[in-house]
């Protein structure tokens, strides 16, 4: 098992995700065996009427953070695909960077389950959204 650290996560973020994900201006804040914290910088381009960050941007943030968290838990990048993501929007977020705290709940041989809390980067601990996720791990069958 190789080390999966912040530098590795940052490299994967730049190399493994689609160009439109790059446009979200995401940065890796922290990496541990339990998960990853990923920051999405505030931009008016991510907002809908009234300056509220749109749900699609938050869903993409969660769906980008979780594969990094699963790879961190595995100690290496694992090919995977999203099977399910349920998102709950709890309150509006406006005018602030957001931090997705992605944590692995259970990791099996073929499936991984996770939870993502999205909070304002301002230090407010109340989440603006929560996601429950499931990913199929596309490991080589031996």
N, CA, C and O atoms as CSV, one atom per row, in Angstrom:
chain,resi,resn,atom,element,x,y,z
A,1,UNK,N,N,0.844,-1.167,0.000
A,1,UNK,CA,C,0.000,0.000,0.000
A,1,UNK,C,C,0.898,1.241,0.000
A,1,UNK,O,O,1.834,1.329,0.794
A,2,UNK,N,N,0.616,2.194,-0.884
A,2,UNK,CA,C,1.398,3.410,-0.953
A,2,UNK,C,C,0.772,4.481,-0.062
A,2,UNK,O,O,-0.384,4.376,0.346
A,3,UNK,N,N,1.555,5.504,0.228
A,3,UNK,CA,C,1.035,6.603,1.028
A,3,UNK,C,C,0.101,7.453,0.178
A,3,UNK,O,O,0.427,7.809,-0.954
A,4,UNK,N,N,-1.038,7.769,0.721
A,4,UNK,CA,C,-1.971,8.671,0.051
A,4,UNK,C,C,-2.035,9.922,0.907
A,4,UNK,O,O,-2.673,9.934,1.959
A,5,UNK,N,N,-1.371,10.974,0.451
A,5,UNK,CA,C,-1.267,12.191,1.238
A,5,UNK,C,C,-1.876,13.370,0.472
A,5,UNK,O,O,-2.461,13.198,-0.597
A,6,UNK,N,N,-1.725,14.565,1.040
A,6,UNK,CA,C,-2.304,15.764,0.442
A,6,UNK,C,C,-1.746,16.015,-0.960
A,6,UNK,O,O,-2.488,16.415,-1.857
A,7,UNK,N,N,-0.453,15.785,-1.153
A,7,UNK,CA,C,0.157,15.988,-2.473
A,7,UNK,C,C,-0.421,15.020,-3.503
A,7,UNK,O,O,-0.668,15.400,-4.647
A,8,UNK,N,N,-0.633,13.780,-3.098
A,8,UNK,CA,C,-1.217,12.782,-4.000
A,8,UNK,C,C,-2.649,13.160,-4.351
A,8,UNK,O,O,-3.045,13.095,-5.514
A,9,UNK,N,N,-3.424,13.556,-3.345
A,9,UNK,CA,C,-4.813,13.956,-3.583
A,9,UNK,C,C,-4.879,15.171,-4.505
A,9,UNK,O,O,-5.733,15.233,-5.389
A,10,UNK,N,N,-3.991,16.125,-4.304
A,10,UNK,CA,C,-3.956,17.326,-5.141
A,10,UNK,C,C,-3.615,16.963,-6.584
A,10,UNK,O,O,-4.212,17.498,-7.519
A,11,UNK,N,N,-2.656,16.056,-6.767
A,11,UNK,CA,C,-2.292,15.606,-8.106
A,11,UNK,C,C,-3.475,14.908,-8.784
A,11,UNK,O,O,-3.766,15.175,-9.950
A,12,UNK,N,N,-4.153,14.019,-8.060
A,12,UNK,CA,C,-5.310,13.316,-8.634
A,12,UNK,C,C,-6.430,14.288,-8.977
A,12,UNK,O,O,-7.095,14.140,-10.003
A,13,UNK,N,N,-6.635,15.272,-8.128
A,13,UNK,CA,C,-7.669,16.273,-8.382
A,13,UNK,C,C,-7.400,16.980,-9.711
A,13,UNK,O,O,-8.331,17.277,-10.459
A,14,UNK,N,N,-6.134,17.248,-9.999
A,14,UNK,CA,C,-5.764,17.938,-11.233
A,14,UNK,C,C,-5.780,17.023,-12.454
A,14,UNK,O,O,-6.039,17.487,-13.564
A,15,UNK,N,N,-5.510,15.734,-12.267
A,15,UNK,CA,C,-5.339,14.819,-13.399
A,15,UNK,C,C,-6.544,13.938,-13.712
A,15,UNK,O,O,-6.745,13.574,-14.871
A,16,UNK,N,N,-7.342,13.589,-12.722
A,16,UNK,CA,C,-8.344,12.538,-12.905
A,16,UNK,C,C,-9.778,13.039,-13.121
A,16,UNK,O,O,-10.663,12.244,-13.440
A,17,UNK,N,N,-10.014,14.322,-12.954
A,17,UNK,CA,C,-11.384,14.822,-13.042
A,17,UNK,C,C,-11.562,15.682,-14.295
A,17,UNK,O,O,-10.603,16.255,-14.811
A,18,UNK,N,N,-12.785,15.759,-14.766
A,18,UNK,CA,C,-13.113,16.469,-16.006
A,18,UNK,C,C,-12.754,17.958,-15.913
A,18,UNK,O,O,-12.697,18.524,-14.821
A,19,UNK,N,N,-12.516,18.578,-17.066
A,19,UNK,CA,C,-12.178,20.006,-17.065
A,19,UNK,C,C,-13.209,20.888,-16.370
A,19,UNK,O,O,-12.833,21.862,-15.717
A,20,UNK,N,N,-14.504,20.574,-16.490
A,20,UNK,CA,C,-15.500,21.412,-15.822
A,20,UNK,C,C,-15.412,21.281,-14.303
A,20,UNK,O,O,-15.792,22.207,-13.587
A,21,UNK,N,N,-14.916,20.143,-13.797
A,21,UNK,CA,C,-14.683,20.009,-12.353
A,21,UNK,C,C,-13.526,20.922,-11.951
A,21,UNK,O,O,-13.556,21.531,-10.881
A,22,UNK,N,N,-12.505,21.017,-12.809
A,22,UNK,CA,C,-11.383,21.931,-12.548
A,22,UNK,C,C,-11.884,23.369,-12.402
A,22,UNK,O,O,-11.332,24.146,-11.623
A,23,UNK,N,N,-12.923,23.716,-13.147
A,23,UNK,CA,C,-13.479,25.072,-13.100
A,23,UNK,C,C,-14.125,25.407,-11.749
A,23,UNK,O,O,-14.398,26.573,-11.468
A,24,UNK,N,N,-14.366,24.402,-10.925
A,24,UNK,CA,C,-14.933,24.650,-9.599
A,24,UNK,C,C,-13.897,25.229,-8.628
A,24,UNK,O,O,-14.252,25.656,-7.530
A,25,UNK,N,N,-12.616,25.245,-9.029
A,25,UNK,CA,C,-11.533,25.814,-8.218
A,25,UNK,C,C,-11.458,25.118,-6.850
A,25,UNK,O,O,-11.538,25.763,-5.804
A,26,UNK,N,N,-11.303,23.802,-6.885
A,26,UNK,CA,C,-11.242,22.990,-5.669
A,26,UNK,C,C,-9.801,22.854,-5.193
A,26,UNK,O,O,-8.872,22.767,-5.995
A,27,UNK,N,N,-9.636,22.839,-3.876
A,27,UNK,CA,C,-8.319,22.604,-3.290
A,27,UNK,C,C,-8.445,21.612,-2.140
A,27,UNK,O,O,-9.428,21.617,-1.399
A,28,UNK,N,N,-7.441,20.772,-2.009
A,28,UNK,CA,C,-7.409,19.791,-0.923
A,28,UNK,C,C,-6.933,20.493,0.340
A,28,UNK,O,O,-5.844,21.065,0.371
A,29,UNK,N,N,-7.752,20.446,1.375
A,29,UNK,CA,C,-7.423,21.079,2.653
A,29,UNK,C,C,-6.744,20.102,3.607
A,29,UNK,O,O,-5.796,20.466,4.302
A,30,UNK,N,N,-7.227,18.865,3.641
A,30,UNK,CA,C,-6.693,17.868,4.580
A,30,UNK,C,C,-6.966,16.472,4.055
A,30,UNK,O,O,-7.955,16.228,3.364
A,31,UNK,N,N,-6.055,15.550,4.406
A,31,UNK,CA,C,-6.188,14.138,4.035
A,31,UNK,C,C,-5.807,13.300,5.241
A,31,UNK,O,O,-4.796,13.553,5.896
A,32,UNK,N,N,-6.631,12.297,5.527
A,32,UNK,CA,C,-6.308,11.316,6.563
A,32,UNK,C,C,-6.889,9.980,6.129
A,32,UNK,O,O,-7.580,9.900,5.113
A,33,UNK,N,N,-6.612,8.936,6.892
A,33,UNK,CA,C,-7.156,7.619,6.576
A,33,UNK,C,C,-8.680,7.602,6.698
A,33,UNK,O,O,-9.332,6.720,6.139
A,34,UNK,N,N,-9.250,8.556,7.417
A,34,UNK,CA,C,-10.704,8.621,7.594
A,34,UNK,C,C,-11.398,9.387,6.484
A,34,UNK,O,O,-12.585,9.179,6.236
A,35,UNK,N,N,-10.662,10.283,5.805
A,35,UNK,CA,C,-11.318,11.056,4.763
A,35,UNK,C,C,-10.513,12.223,4.254
A,35,UNK,O,O,-9.310,12.338,4.489
A,36,UNK,N,N,-11.225,13.095,3.542
A,36,UNK,CA,C,-10.611,14.244,2.880
A,36,UNK,C,C,-11.498,15.468,3.093
A,36,UNK,O,O,-12.725,15.370,3.087
A,37,UNK,N,N,-10.858,16.620,3.281
A,37,UNK,CA,C,-11.566,17.903,3.298
A,37,UNK,C,C,-11.191,18.625,2.013
A,37,UNK,O,O,-10.011,18.812,1.713
A,38,UNK,N,N,-12.205,19.028,1.260
A,38,UNK,CA,C,-12.004,19.658,-0.039
A,38,UNK,C,C,-12.712,21.009,-0.043
A,38,UNK,O,O,-13.899,21.090,0.275
A,39,UNK,N,N,-11.987,22.072,-0.401
A,39,UNK,CA,C,-12.543,23.431,-0.423
A,39,UNK,C,C,-12.972,23.811,-1.839
A,39,UNK,O,O,-12.261,23.561,-2.812
A,40,UNK,N,N,-14.161,24.425,-1.924
A,40,UNK,CA,C,-14.627,25.015,-3.171
A,40,UNK,C,C,-14.672,26.528,-2.950
A,40,UNK,O,O,-15.436,27.021,-2.121
A,41,UNK,N,N,-13.854,27.246,-3.691
A,41,UNK,CA,C,-13.793,28.698,-3.548
A,41,UNK,C,C,-15.079,29.335,-4.078
A,41,UNK,O,O,-15.635,28.913,-5.093
A,42,UNK,N,N,-15.530,30.359,-3.360
A,42,UNK,CA,C,-16.744,31.066,-3.764
A,42,UNK,C,C,-16.521,31.776,-5.086
A,42,UNK,O,O,-15.466,32.366,-5.321
A,43,UNK,N,N,-17.523,31.711,-5.940
A,43,UNK,CA,C,-17.527,32.433,-7.197
A,43,UNK,C,C,-18.970,32.758,-7.549
A,43,UNK,O,O,-19.870,31.942,-7.346
A,44,UNK,N,N,-19.180,33.949,-8.073
A,44,UNK,CA,C,-20.527,34.320,-8.535
A,44,UNK,C,C,-21.007,33.355,-9.622
A,44,UNK,O,O,-22.211,33.178,-9.806
A,45,UNK,N,N,-20.068,32.733,-10.340
A,45,UNK,CA,C,-20.433,31.791,-11.412
A,45,UNK,C,C,-21.146,30.556,-10.862
A,45,UNK,O,O,-21.833,29.858,-11.607
A,46,UNK,N,N,-20.989,30.282,-9.567
A,46,UNK,CA,C,-21.616,29.113,-8.946
A,46,UNK,C,C,-22.979,29.434,-8.344
A,46,UNK,O,O,-23.631,28.563,-7.768
A,47,UNK,N,N,-23.401,30.673,-8.477
A,47,UNK,CA,C,-24.613,31.122,-7.787
A,47,UNK,C,C,-25.823,31.189,-8.698
A,47,UNK,O,O,-25.715,31.355,-9.913
A,48,UNK,N,N,-26.964,31.055,-8.071
A,48,UNK,CA,C,-28.228,31.282,-8.757
A,48,UNK,C,C,-28.769,32.620,-8.266
A,48,UNK,O,O,-28.063,33.365,-7.586
A,49,UNK,N,N,-30.001,32.923,-8.603
A,49,UNK,CA,C,-30.636,34.183,-8.202
A,49,UNK,C,C,-30.458,34.430,-6.707
A,49,UNK,O,O,-30.668,33.535,-5.888
A,50,UNK,N,N,-30.075,35.638,-6.370
A,50,UNK,CA,C,-29.931,35.994,-4.957
A,50,UNK,C,C,-28.563,35.680,-4.384
A,50,UNK,O,O,-28.349,35.854,-3.185
A,51,UNK,N,N,-27.627,35.220,-5.211
A,51,UNK,CA,C,-26.269,34.970,-4.722
A,51,UNK,C,C,-26.094,33.692,-3.923
A,51,UNK,O,O,-25.086,33.528,-3.235
A,52,UNK,N,N,-27.050,32.789,-4.001
A,52,UNK,CA,C,-26.971,31.521,-3.281
A,52,UNK,C,C,-26.231,30.500,-4.148
A,52,UNK,O,O,-26.534,30.351,-5.331
A,53,UNK,N,N,-25.268,29.803,-3.561
A,53,UNK,CA,C,-24.517,28.777,-4.291
A,53,UNK,C,C,-25.484,27.668,-4.703
A,53,UNK,O,O,-26.243,27.156,-3.880
A,54,UNK,N,N,-25.449,27.305,-5.979
A,54,UNK,CA,C,-26.426,26.349,-6.505
A,54,UNK,C,C,-26.155,24.919,-6.021
A,54,UNK,O,O,-25.022,24.546,-5.719
A,55,UNK,N,N,-27.213,24.155,-5.963
A,55,UNK,CA,C,-27.137,22.767,-5.525
A,55,UNK,C,C,-26.269,21.898,-6.416
A,55,UNK,O,O,-25.601,20.984,-5.932
A,56,UNK,N,N,-26.272,22.175,-7.723
A,56,UNK,CA,C,-25.455,21.384,-8.640
A,56,UNK,C,C,-23.974,21.501,-8.302
A,56,UNK,O,O,-23.237,20.519,-8.392
A,57,UNK,N,N,-23.536,22.693,-7.915
A,57,UNK,CA,C,-22.130,22.887,-7.539
A,57,UNK,C,C,-21.813,22.106,-6.266
A,57,UNK,O,O,-20.752,21.489,-6.162
A,58,UNK,N,N,-22.732,22.131,-5.297
A,58,UNK,CA,C,-22.501,21.395,-4.051
A,58,UNK,C,C,-22.519,19.887,-4.278
A,58,UNK,O,O,-21.750,19.158,-3.653
A,59,UNK,N,N,-23.389,19.415,-5.166
A,59,UNK,CA,C,-23.415,17.988,-5.476
A,59,UNK,C,C,-22.115,17.560,-6.157
A,59,UNK,O,O,-21.589,16.481,-5.880
A,60,UNK,N,N,-21.607,18.398,-7.036
A,60,UNK,CA,C,-20.329,18.098,-7.694
A,60,UNK,C,C,-19.179,18.117,-6.697
A,60,UNK,O,O,-18.271,17.289,-6.784
A,61,UNK,N,N,-19.207,19.049,-5.752
A,61,UNK,CA,C,-18.195,19.101,-4.697
A,61,UNK,C,C,-18.189,17.789,-3.909
A,61,UNK,O,O,-17.126,17.214,-3.671
A,62,UNK,N,N,-19.355,17.321,-3.508
A,62,UNK,CA,C,-19.452,16.066,-2.746
A,62,UNK,C,C,-18.975,14.879,-3.573
A,62,UNK,O,O,-18.269,14.006,-3.067
A,63,UNK,N,N,-19.365,14.847,-4.858
A,63,UNK,CA,C,-19.034,13.717,-5.727
A,63,UNK,C,C,-17.576,13.745,-6.177
A,63,UNK,O,O,-17.094,12.773,-6.757
A,64,UNK,N,N,-16.881,14.823,-5.924
A,64,UNK,CA,C,-15.446,14.897,-6.177
A,64,UNK,C,C,-14.662,14.568,-4.915
A,64,UNK,O,O,-13.624,13.909,-4.979
A,65,UNK,N,N,-15.151,15.021,-3.778
A,65,UNK,CA,C,-14.455,14.770,-2.504
A,65,UNK,C,C,-14.468,13.296,-2.119
A,65,UNK,O,O,-13.479,12.784,-1.594
A,66,UNK,N,N,-15.575,12.611,-2.373
A,66,UNK,CA,C,-15.703,11.236,-1.882
A,66,UNK,C,C,-14.743,10.256,-2.545
A,66,UNK,O,O,-14.178,9.428,-1.831
A,67,UNK,N,N,-14.516,10.287,-3.857
A,67,UNK,CA,C,-13.514,9.374,-4.429
A,67,UNK,C,C,-12.111,9.596,-3.848
A,67,UNK,O,O,-11.342,8.648,-3.688
A,68,UNK,N,N,-11.789,10.848,-3.536
A,68,UNK,CA,C,-10.498,11.112,-2.895
A,68,UNK,C,C,-10.466,10.518,-1.490
A,68,UNK,O,O,-9.448,9.969,-1.069
A,69,UNK,N,N,-11.582,10.627,-0.761
A,69,UNK,CA,C,-11.654,10.057,0.587
A,69,UNK,C,C,-11.549,8.532,0.554
A,69,UNK,O,O,-10.882,7.935,1.399
A,70,UNK,N,N,-12.195,7.914,-0.404
A,70,UNK,CA,C,-12.130,6.455,-0.534
A,70,UNK,C,C,-10.702,6.028,-0.859
A,70,UNK,O,O,-10.199,5.055,-0.297
A,71,UNK,N,N,-10.057,6.744,-1.756
A,71,UNK,CA,C,-8.668,6.439,-2.094
A,71,UNK,C,C,-7.750,6.642,-0.892
A,71,UNK,O,O,-6.824,5.859,-0.681
A,72,UNK,N,N,-8.000,7.684,-0.104
A,72,UNK,CA,C,-7.200,7.918,1.108
A,72,UNK,C,C,-7.361,6.755,2.080
A,72,UNK,O,O,-6.386,6.305,2.682
A,73,UNK,N,N,-8.592,6.267,2.235
A,73,UNK,CA,C,-8.837,5.140,3.142
A,73,UNK,C,C,-8.151,3.871,2.640
A,73,UNK,O,O,-7.689,3.050,3.432
A,74,UNK,N,N,-8.091,3.721,1.316
A,74,UNK,CA,C,-7.446,2.538,0.725
A,74,UNK,C,C,-5.928,2.675,0.693
A,74,UNK,O,O,-5.217,1.678,0.567
A,75,UNK,N,N,-5.428,3.903,0.806
A,75,UNK,CA,C,-3.994,4.142,0.750
A,75,UNK,C,C,-3.460,4.284,-0.663
A,75,UNK,O,O,-2.252,4.398,-0.869
A,76,UNK,N,N,-4.362,4.276,-1.638
A,76,UNK,CA,C,-3.988,4.426,-3.044
A,76,UNK,C,C,-5.233,4.758,-3.847
A,76,UNK,O,O,-6.356,4.529,-3.397
A,77,UNK,N,N,-5.020,5.303,-5.048
A,77,UNK,CA,C,-6.163,5.587,-5.915
A,77,UNK,C,C,-6.818,4.290,-6.328
A,77,UNK,O,O,-6.144,3.342,-6.731
A,78,UNK,N,N,-8.142,4.250,-6.228
A,78,UNK,CA,C,-8.925,3.112,-6.703
A,78,UNK,C,C,-9.873,3.599,-7.793
A,78,UNK,O,O,-10.597,4.570,-7.577
A,79,UNK,N,N,-9.890,2.951,-8.956
A,79,UNK,CA,C,-10.908,3.290,-9.947
A,79,UNK,C,C,-12.286,2.975,-9.358
A,79,UNK,O,O,-12.468,1.949,-8.702
A,80,UNK,N,N,-13.246,3.860,-9.597
A,80,UNK,CA,C,-14.588,3.677,-9.030
A,80,UNK,C,C,-15.592,4.455,-9.841
A,80,UNK,O,O,-15.240,5.300,-10.664
A,81,UNK,N,N,-16.841,4.155,-9.594
A,81,UNK,CA,C,-17.917,4.909,-10.227
A,81,UNK,C,C,-19.029,5.133,-9.214
A,81,UNK,O,O,-19.292,4.286,-8.361
A,82,UNK,N,N,-19.673,6.279,-9.322
A,82,UNK,CA,C,-20.773,6.611,-8.417
A,82,UNK,C,C,-21.962,5.704,-8.710
A,82,UNK,O,O,-22.378,5.559,-9.859
A,83,UNK,N,N,-22.502,5.095,-7.655
A,83,UNK,CA,C,-23.698,4.267,-7.762
A,83,UNK,C,C,-24.910,5.042,-7.259
A,83,UNK,O,O,-25.999,4.949,-7.826
A,84,UNK,N,N,-24.709,5.805,-6.190
A,84,UNK,CA,C,-25.821,6.548,-5.596
A,84,UNK,C,C,-25.278,7.750,-4.835
A,84,UNK,O,O,-24.230,7.676,-4.195
A,85,UNK,N,N,-26.011,8.857,-4.917
A,85,UNK,CA,C,-25.705,10.026,-4.090
A,85,UNK,C,C,-27.018,10.676,-3.716
A,85,UNK,O,O,-27.776,11.115,-4.581
A,86,UNK,N,N,-27.281,10.735,-2.432
A,86,UNK,CA,C,-28.479,11.402,-1.939
A,86,UNK,C,C,-28.030,12.673,-1.231
A,86,UNK,O,O,-27.211,12.626,-0.313
A,87,UNK,N,N,-28.563,13.788,-1.655
A,87,UNK,CA,C,-28.141,15.085,-1.140
A,87,UNK,C,C,-29.297,15.744,-0.401
A,87,UNK,O,O,-30.432,15.759,-0.877
A,88,UNK,N,N,-28.988,16.283,0.760
A,88,UNK,CA,C,-29.961,17.046,1.544
A,88,UNK,C,C,-29.416,18.454,1.691
A,88,UNK,O,O,-28.331,18.654,2.239
A,89,UNK,N,N,-30.171,19.433,1.200
A,89,UNK,CA,C,-29.791,20.830,1.321
A,89,UNK,C,C,-30.480,21.382,2.565
A,89,UNK,O,O,-31.708,21.399,2.654
A,90,UNK,N,N,-29.678,21.829,3.517
A,90,UNK,CA,C,-30.195,22.179,4.833
A,90,UNK,C,C,-30.462,23.670,5.017
A,90,UNK,O,O,-31.374,24.059,5.746
A,91,UNK,N,N,-29.662,24.500,4.353
A,91,UNK,CA,C,-29.845,25.946,4.414
A,91,UNK,C,C,-29.022,26.572,3.301
A,91,UNK,O,O,-28.096,25.942,2.790
A,92,UNK,N,N,-29.343,27.799,2.917
A,92,UNK,CA,C,-28.602,28.411,1.813
A,92,UNK,C,C,-27.168,28.767,2.201
A,92,UNK,O,O,-26.867,29.059,3.358
A,93,UNK,N,N,-26.304,28.732,1.201
A,93,UNK,CA,C,-24.919,29.173,1.368
A,93,UNK,C,C,-24.683,30.293,0.367
A,93,UNK,O,O,-24.944,30.133,-0.825
A,94,UNK,N,N,-24.193,31.415,0.848
A,94,UNK,CA,C,-23.949,32.560,-0.031
A,94,UNK,C,C,-22.699,33.304,0.424
A,94,UNK,O,O,-22.469,33.484,1.620
A,95,UNK,N,N,-21.899,33.733,-0.545
A,95,UNK,CA,C,-20.766,34.599,-0.256
A,95,UNK,C,C,-19.642,33.977,0.544
A,95,UNK,O,O,-18.897,34.692,1.213
A,96,UNK,N,N,-19.501,32.654,0.491
A,96,UNK,CA,C,-18.466,31.994,1.280
A,96,UNK,C,C,-17.893,30.800,0.533
A,96,UNK,O,O,-18.588,30.152,-0.249
A,97,UNK,N,N,-16.619,30.515,0.781
A,97,UNK,CA,C,-16.066,29.238,0.337
A,97,UNK,C,C,-16.798,28.144,1.089
A,97,UNK,O,O,-17.307,28.373,2.187
A,98,UNK,N,N,-16.852,26.954,0.504
A,98,UNK,CA,C,-17.441,25.799,1.172
A,98,UNK,C,C,-16.383,24.720,1.334
A,98,UNK,O,O,-15.501,24.575,0.488
A,99,UNK,N,N,-16.473,23.963,2.422
A,99,UNK,CA,C,-15.571,22.843,2.665
A,99,UNK,C,C,-16.405,21.575,2.775
A,99,UNK,O,O,-17.321,21.483,3.591
A,100,UNK,N,N,-16.066,20.590,1.930
A,100,UNK,CA,C,-16.704,19.274,1.989
A,100,UNK,C,C,-15.836,18.372,2.850
A,100,UNK,O,O,-14.660,18.155,2.558
A,101,UNK,N,N,-16.429,17.852,3.911
A,101,UNK,CA,C,-15.742,16.901,4.791
A,101,UNK,C,C,-16.241,15.518,4.419
A,101,UNK,O,O,-17.297,15.083,4.879
A,102,UNK,N,N,-15.476,14.829,3.583
A,102,UNK,CA,C,-15.871,13.517,3.067
A,102,UNK,C,C,-15.269,12.427,3.940
A,102,UNK,O,O,-14.057,12.396,4.154
A,103,UNK,N,N,-16.112,11.535,4.444
A,103,UNK,CA,C,-15.666,10.462,5.320
A,103,UNK,C,C,-16.198,9.120,4.824
A,103,UNK,O,O,-17.350,9.011,4.405
A,104,UNK,N,N,-15.345,8.109,4.878
A,104,UNK,CA,C,-15.745,6.762,4.493
A,104,UNK,C,C,-16.493,6.141,5.664
A,104,UNK,O,O,-15.994,6.113,6.789
A,105,UNK,N,N,-17.690,5.645,5.390
A,105,UNK,CA,C,-18.501,4.991,6.418
A,105,UNK,C,C,-18.210,3.499,6.446
A,105,UNK,O,O,-18.074,2.900,7.513
A,106,UNK,N,N,-18.114,2.904,5.253
A,106,UNK,CA,C,-17.799,1.477,5.148
A,106,UNK,C,C,-17.140,1.225,3.804
A,106,UNK,O,O,-17.572,1.746,2.776
A,107,UNK,N,N,-16.092,0.422,3.827
A,107,UNK,CA,C,-15.430,0.062,2.582
A,107,UNK,C,C,-15.316,-1.447,2.502
A,107,UNK,O,O,-14.700,-2.093,3.349
A,108,UNK,N,N,-15.927,-1.990,1.462
A,108,UNK,CA,C,-15.825,-3.419,1.214
A,108,UNK,C,C,-14.910,-3.675,0.030
A,108,UNK,O,O,-14.175,-2.787,-0.402
A,109,UNK,N,N,-14.959,-4.890,-0.491
A,109,UNK,CA,C,-14.131,-5.244,-1.636
A,109,UNK,C,C,-14.646,-4.638,-2.939
A,109,UNK,O,O,-13.865,-4.269,-3.816
A,110,UNK,N,N,-15.979,-4.540,-3.055
A,110,UNK,CA,C,-16.560,-4.065,-4.308
A,110,UNK,C,C,-17.376,-2.776,-4.166
A,110,UNK,O,O,-17.731,-2.159,-5.171
A,111,UNK,N,N,-17.672,-2.369,-2.948
A,111,UNK,CA,C,-18.476,-1.167,-2.716
A,111,UNK,C,C,-17.870,-0.345,-1.582
A,111,UNK,O,O,-17.268,-0.883,-0.653
A,112,UNK,N,N,-18.046,0.970,-1.681
A,112,UNK,CA,C,-17.643,1.880,-0.606
A,112,UNK,C,C,-18.795,2.852,-0.362
A,112,UNK,O,O,-19.454,3.306,-1.298
A,113,UNK,N,N,-19.021,3.158,0.905
A,113,UNK,CA,C,-20.102,4.052,1.301
A,113,UNK,C,C,-19.509,5.219,2.069
A,113,UNK,O,O,-18.566,5.058,2.843
A,114,UNK,N,N,-20.076,6.397,1.842
A,114,UNK,CA,C,-19.518,7.558,2.503
A,114,UNK,C,C,-20.561,8.587,2.866
A,114,UNK,O,O,-21.724,8.506,2.473
A,115,UNK,N,N,-20.099,9.560,3.631
A,115,UNK,CA,C,-20.927,10.668,4.072
A,115,UNK,C,C,-20.119,11.950,3.870
A,115,UNK,O,O,-18.928,11.998,4.175
A,116,UNK,N,N,-20.775,12.977,3.358
A,116,UNK,CA,C,-20.112,14.254,3.123
A,116,UNK,C,C,-20.923,15.361,3.791
A,116,UNK,O,O,-22.107,15.536,3.505
A,117,UNK,N,N,-20.278,16.096,4.675
A,117,UNK,CA,C,-20.878,17.290,5.274
A,117,UNK,C,C,-20.253,18.493,4.577
A,117,UNK,O,O,-19.029,18.602,4.499
A,118,UNK,N,N,-21.082,19.388,4.076
A,118,UNK,CA,C,-20.589,20.604,3.422
A,118,UNK,C,C,-20.895,21.774,4.348
A,118,UNK,O,O,-22.046,22.048,4.689
A,119,UNK,N,N,-19.817,22.454,4.743
A,119,UNK,CA,C,-19.930,23.563,5.698
A,119,UNK,C,C,-19.307,24.830,5.117
A,119,UNK,O,O,-18.438,24.757,4.248
A,120,UNK,N,N,-19.753,25.993,5.599
A,120,UNK,CA,C,-19.074,27.233,5.205
A,120,UNK,C,C,-17.638,27.210,5.742
A,120,UNK,O,O,-17.390,26.732,6.849
A,121,UNK,N,N,-16.706,27.726,4.955
A,121,UNK,CA,C,-15.305,27.760,5.389
A,121,UNK,C,C,-15.081,28.799,6.479
A,121,UNK,O,O,-14.003,28.859,7.070
A,122,UNK,N,N,-16.084,29.610,6.744
A,122,UNK,CA,C,-15.973,30.682,7.737
A,122,UNK,C,C,-15.835,30.171,9.169
A,122,UNK,O,O,-15.578,30.956,10.082
A,123,UNK,N,N,-16.002,28.872,9.375
A,123,UNK,CA,C,-15.900,28.316,10.716
A,123,UNK,C,C,-17.243,27.959,11.328
A,123,UNK,O,O,-17.291,27.370,12.408
A,124,UNK,N,N,-18.332,28.304,10.658
A,124,UNK,CA,C,-19.671,27.926,11.106
A,124,UNK,C,C,-19.764,26.408,11.000
A,124,UNK,O,O,-19.620,25.860,9.907
A,125,UNK,N,N,-19.999,25.727,12.106
A,125,UNK,CA,C,-19.998,24.266,12.111
A,125,UNK,C,C,-21.304,23.652,11.601
A,125,UNK,O,O,-21.374,22.443,11.380
A,126,UNK,N,N,-22.330,24.473,11.415
A,126,UNK,CA,C,-23.606,23.944,10.928
A,126,UNK,C,C,-23.508,23.669,9.427
A,126,UNK,O,O,-23.179,24.573,8.660
A,127,UNK,N,N,-23.784,22.451,9.002
A,127,UNK,CA,C,-23.682,22.142,7.566
A,127,UNK,C,C,-24.758,22.856,6.758
A,127,UNK,O,O,-25.859,23.118,7.243
A,128,UNK,N,N,-24.407,23.162,5.509
A,128,UNK,CA,C,-25.392,23.697,4.562
A,128,UNK,C,C,-25.990,22.571,3.737
A,128,UNK,O,O,-27.076,22.712,3.175
A,129,UNK,N,N,-25.272,21.443,3.666
A,129,UNK,CA,C,-25.763,20.281,2.913
A,129,UNK,C,C,-25.072,19.025,3.431
A,129,UNK,O,O,-23.972,19.077,3.983
A,130,UNK,N,N,-25.747,17.897,3.238
A,130,UNK,CA,C,-25.207,16.581,3.607
A,130,UNK,C,C,-25.467,15.628,2.450
A,130,UNK,O,O,-26.526,15.668,1.824
A,131,UNK,N,N,-24.483,14.765,2.170
A,131,UNK,CA,C,-24.651,13.762,1.119
A,131,UNK,C,C,-24.324,12.386,1.674
A,131,UNK,O,O,-23.388,12.220,2.456
A,132,UNK,N,N,-25.105,11.412,1.259
A,132,UNK,CA,C,-24.811,10.004,1.532
A,132,UNK,C,C,-24.489,9.388,0.182
A,132,UNK,O,O,-25.234,9.570,-0.781
A,133,UNK,N,N,-23.381,8.661,0.107
A,133,UNK,CA,C,-22.898,8.203,-1.194
A,133,UNK,C,C,-22.589,6.708,-1.204
A,133,UNK,O,O,-22.343,6.093,-0.166
A,134,UNK,N,N,-22.609,6.148,-2.407
A,134,UNK,CA,C,-22.191,4.761,-2.625
A,134,UNK,C,C,-21.412,4.711,-3.935
A,134,UNK,O,O,-21.820,5.302,-4.934
A,135,UNK,N,N,-20.289,4.001,-3.918
A,135,UNK,CA,C,-19.430,3.864,-5.089
A,135,UNK,C,C,-19.105,2.398,-5.328
A,135,UNK,O,O,-18.815,1.656,-4.389
A,136,UNK,N,N,-19.154,1.981,-6.599
A,136,UNK,CA,C,-18.675,0.662,-6.977
A,136,UNK,C,C,-17.175,0.762,-7.216
A,136,UNK,O,O,-16.714,1.604,-7.987
A,137,UNK,N,N,-16.426,-0.096,-6.556
A,137,UNK,CA,C,-14.975,-0.130,-6.724
A,137,UNK,C,C,-14.664,-1.030,-7.903
A,137,UNK,O,O,-15.111,-2.176,-7.955
A,138,UNK,N,N,-13.904,-0.515,-8.839
A,138,UNK,CA,C,-13.628,-1.227,-10.091
A,138,UNK,C,C,-12.251,-1.873,-10.041
A,138,UNK,O,O,-11.420,-1.673,-10.927
A,139,UNK,N,N,-12.030,-2.643,-9.000
A,139,UNK,CA,C,-10.738,-3.321,-8.822
A,139,UNK,C,C,-10.612,-4.438,-9.843
A,139,UNK,O,O,-11.607,-4.998,-10.302
A,140,UNK,N,N,-9.370,-4.752,-10.187
A,140,UNK,CA,C,-9.133,-5.894,-11.066
A,140,UNK,C,C,-9.590,-7.151,-10.351
A,140,UNK,O,O,-9.289,-7.359,-9.176
A,141,UNK,N,N,-10.325,-7.992,-11.078
A,141,UNK,CA,C,-10.777,-9.265,-10.493
A,141,UNK,C,C,-9.671,-10.292,-10.682
A,141,UNK,O,O,-9.243,-10.573,-11.801
A,142,UNK,N,N,-9.227,-10.837,-9.579
A,142,UNK,CA,C,-8.136,-11.819,-9.627
A,142,UNK,C,C,-8.599,-13.153,-9.118
A,142,UNK,O,O,-7.819,-14.104,-9.083
